[in-house]
Amino acid sequence: MSSTPLKVVFAPGAFDTFEGTQEELDQLIADITETFGNMTTQELAEQSRSICLEAMADDLDANPDVVDAMLAQTGRSRRLQ
């Protein structure tokens, strides 16, 4: 594991359904960026847990563009229905 600080990048449309003010969104993004931007890859690995991206794709509340972008980053695609 590397001790290189993480670069925080948000998927296109990640906050499209955010229901707060622009100031609240700006603060949320700043908080996320600060939290993860100050972590090393090793610290992130130690605090991580697995998720099932395919299950997220089946969740009716999931933003399909965000799920597709996440799956694409892992070399997978959504199952055809």
N, CA, C and O atoms as a printed pandas DataFrame, in Angstrom:
     atom_number atom_name residue_name chain_id  residue_number  x_coord  y_coord  z_coord
0              1         N          MET        A               1    0.830   -1.192    0.000
1              2        CA          MET        A               1    0.000    0.000    0.000
2              3         C          MET        A               1    0.873    1.252    0.000
3              4         O          MET        A               1    1.944    1.290    0.604
4              5         N          SER        A               2    0.393    2.244   -0.677
5              6        CA          SER        A               2    1.102    3.504   -0.783
6              7         C          SER        A               2    0.627    4.474    0.292
7              8         O          SER        A               2   -0.502    4.380    0.772
8              9         N          SER        A               3    1.496    5.400    0.660
9             10        CA          SER        A               3    1.090    6.433    1.610
10            11         C          SER        A               3    0.788    7.745    0.886
11            12         O          SER        A               3    0.764    8.810    1.504
12            13         N          THR        A               4    0.559    7.662   -0.418
13            14        CA          THR        A               4    0.228    8.831   -1.224
14            15         C          THR        A               4   -1.166    9.342   -0.853
15            16         O          THR        A               4   -2.099    8.546   -0.743
16            17         N          PRO        A               5   -1.326   10.663   -0.657
17            18        CA          PRO        A               5   -2.665   11.198   -0.369
18            19         C          PRO        A               5   -3.626   10.901   -1.525
19            20         O          PRO        A               5   -3.216   10.827   -2.683
20            21         N          LEU        A               6   -4.887   10.736   -1.197
21            22        CA          LEU        A               6   -5.895   10.421   -2.197
22            23         C          LEU        A               6   -6.347   11.659   -2.948
23            24         O          LEU        A               6   -6.343   12.764   -2.406
24            25         N          LYS        A               7   -6.734   11.468   -4.190
25            26        CA          LYS        A               7   -7.351   12.532   -4.984
26            27         C          LYS        A               7   -8.840   12.233   -5.027
27            28         O          LYS        A               7   -9.236   11.139   -5.429
28            29         N          VAL        A               8   -9.666   13.176   -4.624
29            30        CA          VAL        A               8  -11.108   12.987   -4.571
30            31         C          VAL        A               8  -11.718   13.476   -5.882
31            32         O          VAL        A               8  -11.541   14.631   -6.270
32            33         N          VAL        A               9  -12.440   12.576   -6.560
33            34        CA          VAL        A               9  -13.108   12.904   -7.820
34            35         C          VAL        A               9  -14.545   12.395   -7.721
35            36         O          VAL        A               9  -14.774   11.244   -7.352
36            37         N          PHE        A              10  -15.499   13.244   -8.048
37            38        CA          PHE        A              10  -16.906   12.864   -7.985
38            39         C          PHE        A              10  -17.399   12.487   -9.376
39            40         O          PHE        A              10  -17.050   13.131  -10.365
40            41         N          ALA        A              11  -18.210   11.441   -9.442
41            42        CA          ALA        A              11  -18.791   10.996  -10.710
42            43         C          ALA        A              11  -19.738   12.064  -11.232
43            44         O          ALA        A              11  -20.400   12.747  -10.449
44            45         N          PRO        A              12  -19.807   12.211  -12.551
45            46        CA          PRO        A              12  -20.774   13.159  -13.118
46            47         C          PRO        A              12  -22.183   12.822  -12.621
47            48         O          PRO        A              12  -22.608   11.667  -12.659
48            49         N          GLY        A              13  -22.883   13.828  -12.165
49            50        CA          GLY        A              13  -24.248   13.636  -11.691
50            51         C          GLY        A              13  -24.362   13.124  -10.268
51            52         O          GLY        A              13  -25.467   12.844   -9.803
52            53         N          ALA        A              14  -23.240   12.996   -9.563
53            54        CA          ALA        A              14  -23.269   12.436   -8.214
54            55         C          ALA        A              14  -24.178   13.214   -7.270
55            56         O          ALA        A              14  -24.726   12.642   -6.328
56            57         N          PHE        A              15  -24.342   14.489   -7.509
57            58        CA          PHE        A              15  -25.147   15.309   -6.601
58            59         C          PHE        A              15  -26.408   15.855   -7.273
59            60         O          PHE        A              15  -27.010   16.809   -6.780
60            61         N          ASP        A              16  -26.807   15.256   -8.389
61            62        CA          ASP        A              16  -27.988   15.735   -9.117
62            63         C          ASP        A              16  -29.261   15.677   -8.277
63            64         O          ASP        A              16  -30.159   16.498   -8.462
64            65         N          THR        A              17  -29.348   14.738   -7.375
65            66        CA          THR        A              17  -30.563   14.601   -6.569
66            67         C          THR        A              17  -30.415   15.212   -5.173
67            68         O          THR        A              17  -31.282   15.024   -4.319
68            69         N          PHE        A              18  -29.325   15.938   -4.940
69            70        CA          PHE        A              18  -29.120   16.599   -3.650
70            71         C          PHE        A              18  -30.239   17.605   -3.430
71            72         O          PHE        A              18  -30.551   18.394   -4.321
72            73         N          GLU        A              19  -30.844   17.581   -2.247
73            74        CA          GLU        A              19  -32.004   18.432   -1.982
74            75         C          GLU        A              19  -31.728   19.517   -0.957
75            76         O          GLU        A              19  -32.615   19.871   -0.180
76            77         N          GLY        A              20  -30.521   20.048   -0.942
77            78        CA          GLY        A              20  -30.198   21.135   -0.025
78            79         C          GLY        A              20  -29.873   22.393   -0.803
79            80         O          GLY        A              20  -30.048   22.455   -2.020
80            81         N          THR        A              21  -29.401   23.386   -0.084
81            82        CA          THR        A              21  -28.997   24.636   -0.722
82            83         C          THR        A              21  -27.624   24.471   -1.364
83            84         O          THR        A              21  -26.911   23.507   -1.089
84            85         N          GLN        A              22  -27.266   25.417   -2.215
85            86        CA          GLN        A              22  -25.940   25.380   -2.828
86            87         C          GLN        A              22  -24.860   25.468   -1.762
87            88         O          GLN        A              22  -23.814   24.831   -1.881
88            89         N          GLU        A              23  -25.109   26.253   -0.720
89            90        CA          GLU        A              23  -24.135   26.381    0.370
90            91         C          GLU        A              23  -23.961   25.041    1.100
91            92         O          GLU        A              23  -22.845   24.665    1.461
92            93         N          GLU        A              24  -25.066   24.332    1.312
93            94        CA          GLU        A              24  -24.982   23.024    1.961
94            95         C          GLU        A              24  -24.237   22.017    1.086
95            96         O          GLU        A              24  -23.449   21.214    1.585
96            97         N          LEU        A              25  -24.490   22.064   -0.208
97            98        CA          LEU        A              25  -23.783   21.183   -1.137
98            99         C          LEU        A              25  -22.297   21.501   -1.152
99           100         O          LEU        A              25  -21.464   20.595   -1.115
100          101         N          ASP        A              26  -21.967   22.773   -1.206
101          102        CA          ASP        A              26  -20.558   23.183   -1.180
102          103         C          ASP        A              26  -19.864   22.690    0.090
103          104         O          ASP        A              26  -18.719   22.240    0.041
104          105         N          GLN        A              27  -20.559   22.778    1.224
105          106        CA          GLN        A              27  -19.982   22.320    2.489
106          107         C          GLN        A              27  -19.811   20.808    2.495
107          108         O          GLN        A              27  -18.794   20.296    2.963
108          109         N          LEU        A              28  -20.806   20.090    1.976
109          110        CA          LEU        A              28  -20.718   18.630    1.901
110          111         C          LEU        A              28  -19.519   18.205    1.057
111          112         O          LEU        A              28  -18.749   17.333    1.459
112          113         N          ILE        A              29  -19.365   18.817   -0.101
113          114        CA          ILE        A              29  -18.237   18.499   -0.978
114          115         C          ILE        A              29  -16.916   18.825   -0.297
115          116         O          ILE        A              29  -15.962   18.051   -0.381
116          117         N          ALA        A              30  -16.858   19.965    0.375
117          118        CA          ALA        A              30  -15.633   20.346    1.091
118          119         C          ALA        A              30  -15.317   19.343    2.199
119          120         O          ALA        A              30  -14.158   18.969    2.382
120          121         N          ASP        A              31  -16.334   18.906    2.936
121          122        CA          ASP        A              31  -16.126   17.940    4.019
122          123         C          ASP        A              31  -15.631   16.600    3.481
123          124         O          ASP        A              31  -14.702   16.011    4.034
124          125         N          ILE        A              32  -16.245   16.126    2.416
125          126        CA          ILE        A              32  -15.832   14.857    1.814
126          127         C          ILE        A              32  -14.403   14.971    1.291
127          128         O          ILE        A              32  -13.574   14.092    1.532
128          129         N          THR        A              33  -14.124   16.047    0.583
129          130        CA          THR        A              33  -12.790   16.251    0.015
130          131         C          THR        A              33  -11.741   16.318    1.112
131          132         O          THR        A              33  -10.668   15.729    0.982
132          133         N          GLU        A              34  -12.040   17.026    2.184
133          134        CA          GLU        A              34  -11.082   17.140    3.290
134          135         C          GLU        A              34  -10.859   15.794    3.969
135          136         O          GLU        A              34   -9.723   15.407    4.242
136          137         N          THR        A              35  -11.945   15.088    4.237
137          138        CA          THR        A              35  -11.835   13.792    4.918
138          139         C          THR        A              35  -10.982   12.821    4.117
139          140         O          THR        A              35  -10.025   12.254    4.643
140          141         N          PHE        A              36  -11.321   12.628    2.855
141          142        CA          PHE        A              36  -10.606   11.641    2.053
142          143         C          PHE        A              36   -9.301   12.184    1.499
143          144         O          PHE        A              36   -8.367   11.418    1.262
144          145         N          GLY        A              37   -9.221   13.476    1.291
145          146        CA          GLY        A              37   -7.981   14.073    0.803
146          147         C          GLY        A              37   -6.853   14.006    1.813
147          148         O          GLY        A              37   -5.678   14.082    1.451
148          149         N          ASN        A              38   -7.213   13.865    3.081
149          150        CA          ASN        A              38   -6.207   13.759    4.139
150          151         C          ASN        A              38   -5.878   12.307    4.490
151          152         O          ASN        A              38   -5.060   12.056    5.375
152          153         N          MET        A              39   -6.507   11.353    3.806
153          154        CA          MET        A              39   -6.235    9.937    4.049
154          155         C          MET        A              39   -5.193    9.437    3.063
155          156         O          MET        A              39   -5.065    9.956    1.954
156          157         N          THR        A              40   -4.466    8.442    3.476
157          158        CA          THR        A              40   -3.586    7.733    2.547
158          159         C          THR        A              40   -4.359    6.528    2.019
159          160         O          THR        A              40   -5.399    6.163    2.567
160          161         N          THR        A              41   -3.853    5.917    0.962
161          162        CA          THR        A              41   -4.507    4.729    0.433
162          163         C          THR        A              41   -4.552    3.622    1.482
163          164         O          THR        A              41   -5.515    2.856    1.535
164          165         N          GLN        A              42   -3.533    3.535    2.301
165          166        CA          GLN        A              42   -3.496    2.513    3.355
166          167         C          GLN        A              42   -4.588    2.780    4.390
167          168         O          GLN        A              42   -5.284    1.853    4.806
168          169         N          GLU        A              43   -4.741    4.019    4.803
169          170        CA          GLU        A              43   -5.785    4.352    5.778
170          171         C          GLU        A              43   -7.175    4.069    5.201
171          172         O          GLU        A              43   -8.051    3.561    5.902
172          173         N          LEU        A              44   -7.370    4.399    3.928
173          174        CA          LEU        A              44   -8.661    4.131    3.301
174          175         C          LEU        A              44   -8.938    2.631    3.263
175          176         O          LEU        A              44  -10.047    2.199    3.576
176          177         N          ALA        A              45   -7.953    1.843    2.886
177          178        CA          ALA        A              45   -8.125    0.390    2.833
178          179         C          ALA        A              45   -8.483   -0.168    4.202
179          180         O          ALA        A              45   -9.320   -1.065    4.308
180          181         N          GLU        A              46   -7.860    0.353    5.243
181          182        CA          GLU        A              46   -8.130   -0.118    6.599
182          183         C          GLU        A              46   -9.550    0.203    7.054
183          184         O          GLU        A              46  -10.112   -0.525    7.872
184          185         N          GLN        A              47  -10.133    1.275    6.540
185          186        CA          GLN        A              47  -11.462    1.708    6.967
186          187         C          GLN        A              47  -12.565    1.322    5.980
187          188         O          GLN        A              47  -13.729    1.657    6.202
188          189         N          SER        A              48  -12.226    0.631    4.908
189          190        CA          SER        A              48  -13.189    0.308    3.851
190          191         C          SER        A              48  -13.937   -0.981    4.122
191          192         O          SER        A              48  -13.505   -1.829    4.903
192          193         N          ARG        A              49  -15.070   -1.101    3.453
193          194        CA          ARG        A              49  -15.828   -2.353    3.449
194          195         C          ARG        A              49  -16.341   -2.572    2.038
195          196         O          ARG        A              49  -16.525   -1.619    1.281
196          197         N          SER        A              50  -16.569   -3.813    1.689
197          198        CA          SER        A              50  -17.026   -4.161    0.348
198          199         C          SER        A              50  -18.489   -3.805    0.154
199          200         O          SER        A              50  -19.282   -3.846    1.095
200          201         N          ILE        A              51  -18.836   -3.455   -1.079
201          202        CA          ILE        A              51  -20.224   -3.241   -1.458
202          203         C          ILE        A              51  -20.467   -3.998   -2.752
203          204         O          ILE        A              51  -19.523   -4.332   -3.469
204          205         N          CYS        A              52  -21.712   -4.264   -3.048
205          206        CA          CYS        A              52  -22.078   -4.957   -4.274
206          207         C          CYS        A              52  -22.637   -3.923   -5.248
207          208         O          CYS        A              52  -23.763   -3.451   -5.089
208          209         N          LEU        A              53  -21.837   -3.578   -6.256
209          210        CA          LEU        A              53  -22.275   -2.567   -7.215
210          211         C          LEU        A              53  -23.466   -3.045   -8.032
211          212         O          LEU        A              53  -24.338   -2.253   -8.389
212          213         N          GLU        A              54  -23.502   -4.337   -8.325
213          214        CA          GLU        A              54  -24.628   -4.861   -9.085
214          215         C          GLU        A              54  -25.937   -4.712   -8.302
215          216         O          GLU        A              54  -26.984   -4.429   -8.885
216          217         N          ALA        A              55  -25.874   -4.903   -6.992
217          218        CA          ALA        A              55  -27.068   -4.718   -6.167
218          219         C          ALA        A              55  -27.500   -3.255   -6.189
219          220         O          ALA        A              55  -28.694   -2.955   -6.192
220          221         N          MET        A              56  -26.528   -2.350   -6.204
221          222        CA          MET        A              56  -26.861   -0.930   -6.308
222          223         C          MET        A              56  -27.583   -0.646   -7.619
223          224         O          MET        A              56  -28.509    0.164   -7.660
224          225         N          ALA        A              57  -27.161   -1.307   -8.681
225          226        CA          ALA        A              57  -27.776   -1.095   -9.989
226          227         C          ALA        A              57  -29.238   -1.526   -9.977
227          228         O          ALA        A              57  -30.054   -0.990  -10.727
228          229         N          ASP        A              58  -29.566   -2.493   -9.128
229          230        CA          ASP        A              58  -30.942   -2.979   -9.032
230          231         C          ASP        A              58  -31.796   -2.134   -8.096
231          232         O          ASP        A              58  -33.018   -2.282   -8.074
232          233         N          ASP        A              59  -31.175   -1.257   -7.328
233          234        CA          ASP        A              59  -31.888   -0.406   -6.381
234          235         C          ASP        A              59  -32.636    0.671   -7.163
235          236         O          ASP        A              59  -32.022    1.430   -7.913
236          237         N          LEU        A              60  -33.925    0.742   -6.997
237          238        CA          LEU        A              60  -34.727    1.695   -7.767
238          239         C          LEU        A              60  -34.375    3.145   -7.469
239          240         O          LEU        A              60  -34.623    4.021   -8.298
240          241         N          ASP        A              61  -33.793    3.418   -6.284
241          242        CA          ASP        A              61  -33.440    4.784   -5.930
242          243         C          ASP        A              61  -32.059    5.185   -6.435
243          244         O          ASP        A              61  -31.690    6.356   -6.346
244          245         N          ALA        A              62  -31.294    4.240   -6.960
245          246        CA          ALA        A              62  -29.933    4.543   -7.414
246          247         C          ALA        A              62  -29.980    5.353   -8.704
247          248         O          ALA        A              62  -30.814    5.105   -9.575
248          249         N          ASN        A              63  -29.080    6.321   -8.817
249          250        CA          ASN        A              63  -28.949    7.102  -10.039
250          251         C          ASN        A              63  -28.243    6.214  -11.060
251          252         O          ASN        A              63  -27.082    5.862  -10.849
252          253         N          PRO        A              64  -28.904    5.838  -12.165
253          254        CA          PRO        A              64  -28.306    4.898  -13.109
254          255         C          PRO        A              64  -26.997    5.389  -13.712
255          256         O          PRO        A              64  -26.110    4.578  -13.981
256          257         N          ASP        A              65  -26.851    6.677  -13.928
257          258        CA          ASP        A              65  -25.603    7.194  -14.495
258          259         C          ASP        A              65  -24.442    7.026  -13.517
259          260         O          ASP        A              65  -23.325    6.708  -13.925
260          261         N          VAL        A              66  -24.701    7.236  -12.239
261          262        CA          VAL        A              66  -23.659    7.080  -11.224
262          263         C          VAL        A              66  -23.275    5.610  -11.096
263          264         O          VAL        A              66  -22.092    5.275  -11.042
264          265         N          VAL        A              67  -24.278    4.736  -11.048
265          266        CA          VAL        A              67  -23.999    3.305  -10.936
266          267         C          VAL        A              67  -23.214    2.829  -12.152
267          268         O          VAL        A              67  -22.237    2.094  -12.005
268          269         N          ASP        A              68  -23.626    3.236  -13.350
269          270        CA          ASP        A              68  -22.913    2.834  -14.572
270          271         C          ASP        A              68  -21.468    3.318  -14.551
271          272         O          ASP        A              68  -20.567    2.587  -14.961
272          273         N          ALA        A              69  -21.236    4.540  -14.079
273          274        CA          ALA        A              69  -19.866    5.073  -14.006
274          275         C          ALA        A              69  -19.037    4.273  -13.011
275          276         O          ALA        A              69  -17.868    3.984  -13.266
276          277         N          MET        A              70  -19.636    3.912  -11.877
277          278        CA          MET        A              70  -18.916    3.122  -10.887
278          279         C          MET        A              70  -18.590    1.736  -11.435
279          280         O          MET        A              70  -17.475    1.244  -11.260
280          281         N          LEU        A              71  -19.553    1.109  -12.093
281          282        CA          LEU        A              71  -19.315   -0.210  -12.672
282          283         C          LEU        A              71  -18.237   -0.139  -13.745
283          284         O          LEU        A              71  -17.383   -1.022  -13.824
284          285         N          ALA        A              72  -18.269    0.903  -14.570
285          286        CA          ALA        A              72  -17.278    1.040  -15.641
286          287         C          ALA        A              72  -15.868    1.139  -15.078
287          288         O          ALA        A              72  -14.923    0.628  -15.679
288          289         N          GLN        A              73  -15.720    1.792  -13.934
289          290        CA          GLN        A              73  -14.399    1.917  -13.323
290          291         C          GLN        A              73  -13.854    0.581  -12.856
291          292         O          GLN        A              73  -12.645    0.430  -12.681
292          293         N          THR        A              74  -14.729   -0.386  -12.654
293          294        CA          THR        A              74  -14.287   -1.712  -12.218
294          295         C          THR        A              74  -14.242   -2.685  -13.388
295          296         O          THR        A              74  -13.961   -3.869  -13.200
296          297         N          GLY        A              75  -14.519   -2.192  -14.604
297          298        CA          GLY        A              75  -14.480   -3.056  -15.779
298          299         C          GLY        A              75  -15.719   -3.908  -15.946
299          300         O          GLY        A              75  -15.711   -4.889  -16.691
300          301         N          ARG        A              76  -16.789   -3.534  -15.250
301          302        CA          ARG        A              76  -18.030   -4.295  -15.347
302          303         C          ARG        A              76  -19.127   -3.413  -15.939
303          304         O          ARG        A              76  -18.971   -2.196  -16.039
304          305         N          SER        A              77  -20.215   -4.026  -16.320
305          306        CA          SER        A              77  -21.363   -3.271  -16.800
306          307         C          SER        A              77  -22.628   -3.855  -16.188
307          308         O          SER        A              77  -22.639   -4.975  -15.679
308          309         N          ARG        A              78  -23.666   -3.081  -16.252
309          310        CA          ARG        A              78  -24.936   -3.496  -15.664
310          311         C          ARG        A              78  -25.466   -4.707  -16.415
311          312         O          ARG        A              78  -25.357   -4.794  -17.638
312          313         N          ARG        A              79  -26.044   -5.643  -15.663
313          314        CA          ARG        A              79  -26.662   -6.811  -16.297
314          315         C          ARG        A              79  -27.863   -6.366  -17.117
315          316         O          ARG        A              79  -28.602   -5.472  -16.705
316          317         N          LEU        A              80  -28.057   -6.977  -18.259
317          318        CA          LEU        A              80  -29.231   -6.684  -19.073
318          319         C          LEU        A              80  -30.439   -7.340  -18.430
319          320         O          LEU        A              80  -30.359   -8.464  -17.935
320          321         N          GLN        A              81  -31.559   -6.632  -18.442
321          322        CA          GLN        A              81  -32.755   -7.145  -17.791
322          323         C          GLN        A              81  -33.613   -7.889  -18.794
323          324         O          GLN        A              81  -34.674   -8.402  -18.439
